[in-house]
Amino acid sequence: MTKIRNIITNLILEAQRYKFSDDVRDRMKSVTEKLWSDRNKPYKGKELVDVIPFKLADGVEGLARVVVNPRLPYMGQMGTKPQKSVDPADIVIEVNPKHYESKKTLYLTLYHEMIHASDPTQSHLFSPKYMVTYNEKSDKDYWGHPIEFFAISNEFLEGLVLEFERRVKRNRKIENLQFLEKSLKNIINYFAKGDPLSKLSKDILFRINDEHLGNDLIRVFKNLTTDNPQLADFMSERGGEEPYYIYYVELIKKYNPEIWKKFLSMLYQTGFEIRDLIQKTEI
């Protein structure tokens, strides 16, 4: 058991974010577009949307069926069919359109479940003794567990990269790119050192999953600070609320301080990735 546990730990706790191939990432985005465009469709029962071939974290081939389940009590979940299968080709990800909050949230939910699917402990390296330590009814044994860490950390970092990518594509002025680079450093230092977040950094974190865009007035001005980052300091705070991903990610730190060091290493590595994206942008 100790040997298996060490193998599992090495697979899912590497100090860098887990990256799907471009093909898998594009497939997830395509599935998200379809799910979002069909969100008002009157589903009468479960419906298969797509089958995504992918590789697990240890290189084993897998298949994930994406299914709409209008009776699912939350946005998404990962399981297998048949139940208790340990075959990576039997992965099923279910989503419920009733709970979609935004296209970004939908994509990141799908990404989160695909990360779970990529965790070998959920299929061919399944260990009952290991799974006993993962308990959804216990905050410590859920938020602080390596299984959830793997999914949460990679979901956040994917969202962070995509939000910076979006802003870089909309900005071609060197001064705007400098604002983004400064904000990236600020976000990293917030998690690593406790530095206060700038208003632009908060705006970036809010927009990872498009929080608070349900309001029509907010929707009109949603890209004001995206296209003009220098205006962020003049914008009012959003009712004193903090971005969702601050609370979400810091559950890791609260319930497993030791594993937090892994998150910071992943964040630093992702920071280099984003910085390269900003600095290599043609003006």
C-alpha positions as CSV (number, residue, x, y, z in Angstrom):
1,M,0.0,0.0,0.0
2,T,2.8,2.4,0.8
3,K,4.4,1.9,-2.6
4,I,1.1,2.5,-4.4
5,R,0.4,5.6,-2.3
6,N,3.9,7.0,-3.2
7,I,3.2,6.4,-6.9
8,I,-0.1,8.2,-6.6
9,T,1.4,11.1,-4.7
10,N,4.1,11.6,-7.2
11,L,1.6,11.5,-10.1
12,I,-0.9,14.1,-8.7
13,L,1.3,16.4,-6.6
14,E,3.9,17.5,-9.1
15,A,4.8,21.1,-8.6
16,Q,3.5,22.3,-11.9
17,R,0.0,22.6,-13.4
18,Y,-1.3,19.6,-15.3
19,K,-1.8,20.4,-19.0
20,F,-4.1,18.6,-21.4
21,S,-3.0,18.3,-25.0
22,D,-4.2,21.1,-27.3
23,D,-6.6,18.6,-28.9
24,V,-8.2,17.7,-25.6
25,R,-8.4,21.4,-24.5
26,D,-10.0,22.4,-27.9
27,R,-12.5,19.5,-27.5
28,M,-13.5,20.7,-24.1
29,K,-14.0,24.2,-25.4
30,S,-16.1,22.9,-28.2
31,V,-18.2,20.8,-25.9
32,T,-18.6,23.9,-23.7
33,E,-19.9,26.0,-26.6
34,K,-22.5,23.3,-27.5
35,L,-23.6,22.9,-23.9
36,W,-23.9,26.7,-23.4
37,S,-25.8,27.2,-26.7
38,D,-28.2,24.4,-25.7
39,R,-28.6,25.5,-22.1
40,N,-32.3,26.3,-22.6
41,K,-33.1,23.0,-24.4
42,P,-35.9,21.1,-22.7
43,Y,-34.0,17.9,-21.8
44,K,-36.3,15.1,-20.8
45,G,-33.6,12.8,-19.6
46,K,-29.9,12.0,-19.9
47,E,-28.3,12.8,-23.2
48,L,-24.8,12.1,-24.5
49,V,-23.1,15.2,-25.8
50,D,-19.6,14.0,-26.8
51,V,-16.9,11.5,-26.0
52,I,-13.5,13.0,-25.3
53,P,-10.3,10.8,-25.7
54,F,-7.6,11.9,-23.2
55,K,-4.6,10.7,-21.3
56,L,-4.4,10.3,-17.6
57,A,-1.6,11.9,-15.6
58,D,0.4,8.7,-15.9
59,G,0.0,8.4,-19.6
60,V,-2.7,5.8,-19.7
61,E,-5.4,6.3,-22.4
62,G,-8.9,7.2,-21.3
63,L,-12.3,8.1,-22.6
64,A,-14.7,10.6,-21.0
65,R,-18.4,10.7,-22.0
66,V,-20.0,14.1,-21.4
67,V,-23.7,13.7,-20.6
68,V,-26.4,16.2,-19.8
69,N,-28.4,15.1,-16.8
70,P,-31.3,17.5,-16.1
71,R,-31.9,15.9,-12.7
72,L,-28.3,16.4,-11.3
73,P,-28.6,18.5,-8.1
74,Y,-25.4,20.5,-9.0
75,M,-23.5,21.7,-12.1
76,G,-21.3,18.7,-12.6
77,Q,-19.9,15.4,-11.4
78,M,-17.5,12.7,-12.5
79,G,-18.2,9.0,-12.2
80,T,-18.0,5.8,-14.2
81,K,-20.5,3.6,-16.0
82,P,-20.8,0.9,-15.0
83,Q,-20.4,2.1,-11.4
84,K,-17.2,1.0,-9.6
85,S,-15.5,0.4,-12.9
86,V,-11.7,1.0,-12.8
87,D,-11.4,1.2,-16.6
88,P,-10.3,4.7,-17.7
89,A,-12.5,4.2,-20.8
90,D,-15.6,4.2,-18.6
91,I,-15.4,7.8,-17.3
92,V,-18.7,9.7,-17.4
93,I,-19.0,13.4,-16.7
94,E,-22.5,14.7,-16.1
95,V,-23.6,18.3,-16.2
96,N,-27.0,20.0,-15.5
97,P,-27.9,23.1,-17.6
98,K,-30.1,24.4,-14.7
99,H,-27.0,25.3,-12.8
100,Y,-24.9,26.9,-15.5
101,E,-23.9,30.4,-14.2
102,S,-21.8,31.5,-17.2
103,K,-19.9,30.0,-20.1
104,K,-16.6,30.4,-18.2
105,T,-18.0,28.6,-15.1
106,L,-19.3,25.8,-17.3
107,Y,-15.9,25.3,-19.0
108,L,-14.0,25.4,-15.7
109,T,-16.5,22.9,-14.2
110,L,-15.9,20.6,-17.1
111,Y,-12.2,21.2,-16.8
112,H,-12.3,20.4,-13.0
113,E,-14.1,17.1,-13.7
114,M,-11.7,16.2,-16.5
115,I,-8.8,16.8,-14.1
116,H,-10.5,14.3,-11.7
117,A,-10.8,11.9,-14.7
118,S,-7.1,12.3,-15.3
119,D,-6.3,11.3,-11.7
120,P,-5.3,7.6,-11.9
121,T,-6.7,7.0,-8.3
122,Q,-10.1,7.4,-9.8
123,S,-9.8,4.5,-12.2
124,H,-7.0,2.0,-12.8
125,L,-5.0,2.9,-9.6
126,F,-8.1,2.9,-7.5
127,S,-7.4,1.9,-3.9
128,P,-10.2,1.4,-1.3
129,K,-7.7,2.2,1.5
130,Y,-6.6,5.4,-0.1
131,M,-10.2,6.5,-1.0
132,V,-11.2,6.0,2.7
133,T,-9.0,9.1,3.4
134,Y,-11.1,11.2,1.0
135,N,-14.4,12.2,2.6
136,E,-16.8,14.8,1.2
137,K,-18.5,15.1,4.7
138,S,-15.2,16.3,6.3
139,D,-13.7,19.7,5.3
140,K,-10.2,18.5,6.2
141,D,-10.6,15.2,4.4
142,Y,-12.1,16.8,1.3
143,W,-10.6,20.3,0.7
144,G,-7.3,19.2,2.2
145,H,-7.1,15.9,0.3
146,P,-4.6,15.5,-2.6
147,I,-7.4,14.4,-4.9
148,E,-9.3,17.6,-4.5
149,F,-6.1,19.7,-4.5
150,F,-5.2,18.2,-7.9
151,A,-8.6,19.4,-9.3
152,I,-9.0,22.8,-7.6
153,S,-5.4,24.0,-8.2
154,N,-5.5,23.1,-11.9
155,E,-8.9,24.5,-12.4
156,F,-7.9,27.8,-11.0
157,L,-4.6,28.0,-12.9
158,E,-6.4,27.1,-16.1
159,G,-8.9,29.9,-15.5
160,L,-6.1,32.4,-14.6
161,V,-4.2,31.6,-17.8
162,L,-7.3,31.9,-20.0
163,E,-8.2,35.3,-18.4
164,F,-4.8,36.7,-19.1
165,E,-4.8,35.3,-22.6
166,R,-8.2,37.0,-23.2
167,R,-6.9,40.4,-22.0
168,V,-3.6,40.1,-23.9
169,K,-5.5,39.5,-27.1
170,R,-7.6,42.6,-26.5
171,N,-4.6,44.8,-25.7
172,R,-1.8,45.8,-28.1
173,K,-0.5,48.9,-26.2
174,I,2.7,48.3,-24.4
175,E,1.5,50.3,-21.4
176,N,-1.5,48.1,-21.1
177,L,0.6,44.9,-21.2
178,Q,2.8,46.5,-18.5
179,F,-0.3,46.9,-16.3
180,L,-1.1,43.2,-16.9
181,E,2.4,42.1,-16.0
182,K,2.3,44.2,-12.8
183,S,-1.1,42.7,-11.9
184,L,0.3,39.2,-12.4
185,K,3.0,39.8,-10.0
186,N,0.5,41.3,-7.5
187,I,-1.7,38.2,-7.7
188,I,1.2,35.9,-7.1
189,N,2.4,38.0,-4.2
190,Y,-1.1,38.0,-2.7
191,F,-1.1,34.2,-2.5
192,A,2.5,33.9,-1.6
193,K,3.1,36.8,0.8
194,G,-0.3,38.2,1.7
195,D,0.1,41.4,-0.3
196,P,-3.1,43.3,-0.8
197,L,-4.7,42.9,-4.2
198,S,-4.9,45.9,-6.5
199,K,-8.3,46.7,-8.1
200,L,-7.1,45.4,-11.5
201,S,-6.0,42.1,-9.9
202,K,-9.4,41.7,-8.3
203,D,-11.1,42.5,-11.6
204,I,-9.0,39.8,-13.2
205,L,-9.9,37.3,-10.5
206,F,-13.6,38.2,-10.7
207,R,-13.6,37.7,-14.5
208,I,-12.0,34.2,-14.3
209,N,-15.6,32.8,-14.1
210,D,-17.5,36.0,-15.0
211,E,-18.8,36.7,-11.5
212,H,-21.5,39.4,-11.2
213,L,-22.2,39.7,-14.9
214,G,-25.9,38.9,-14.5
215,N,-26.6,42.6,-14.0
216,D,-27.4,44.3,-17.4
217,L,-25.5,47.5,-16.3
218,I,-22.4,45.5,-15.4
219,R,-22.6,43.6,-18.6
220,V,-22.5,46.9,-20.6
221,F,-19.2,47.9,-18.9
222,K,-17.8,44.4,-18.5
223,N,-14.8,45.1,-20.7
224,L,-14.1,48.7,-19.6
225,T,-11.2,47.7,-17.4
226,T,-10.2,44.8,-19.7
227,D,-9.5,47.3,-22.5
228,N,-8.4,50.1,-20.3
229,P,-6.6,48.6,-17.3
230,Q,-5.5,52.0,-16.1
231,L,-9.1,52.8,-15.2
232,A,-9.4,49.9,-12.7
233,D,-8.2,52.1,-9.8
234,F,-11.1,54.5,-10.4
235,M,-13.8,51.8,-10.3
236,S,-15.8,51.3,-7.1
237,E,-15.5,48.1,-5.1
238,R,-18.2,45.4,-5.7
239,G,-20.0,45.7,-2.4
240,G,-16.9,44.7,-0.5
241,E,-17.0,41.1,-2.0
242,E,-14.0,39.1,-2.7
243,P,-13.6,37.1,-5.9
244,Y,-14.9,33.5,-5.6
245,Y,-11.6,32.0,-6.5
246,I,-9.9,33.6,-3.5
247,Y,-12.2,31.8,-1.1
248,Y,-12.2,28.6,-3.2
249,V,-8.4,28.3,-3.6
250,E,-7.6,29.2,0.0
251,L,-9.7,26.3,1.3
252,I,-6.5,24.3,0.3
253,K,-4.4,26.4,2.6
254,K,-6.9,26.3,5.4
255,Y,-7.3,22.5,5.5
256,N,-3.8,21.4,4.3
257,P,-1.1,24.0,4.9
258,E,1.6,21.6,3.8
259,I,0.1,21.0,0.4
260,W,-0.2,24.8,0.0
261,K,3.5,24.8,-0.8
262,K,2.8,22.7,-3.9
263,F,0.2,25.2,-5.0
264,L,2.6,28.1,-4.7
265,S,5.2,26.2,-6.8
266,M,2.5,25.6,-9.4
267,L,1.5,29.2,-9.3
268,Y,5.0,30.4,-9.8
269,Q,5.5,28.1,-12.8
270,T,2.2,29.3,-14.3
271,G,3.3,32.9,-13.7
272,F,6.3,32.3,-15.9
273,E,4.0,30.9,-18.6
274,I,1.7,34.0,-18.4
275,R,4.7,36.4,-18.3
276,D,6.1,34.8,-21.5
277,L,2.7,35.2,-23.1
278,I,2.6,38.9,-22.2
279,Q,6.2,39.7,-23.1
280,K,6.1,37.9,-26.5
281,T,3.0,39.7,-27.6
282,E,3.6,41.7,-30.8
283,I,2.7,45.4,-30.5
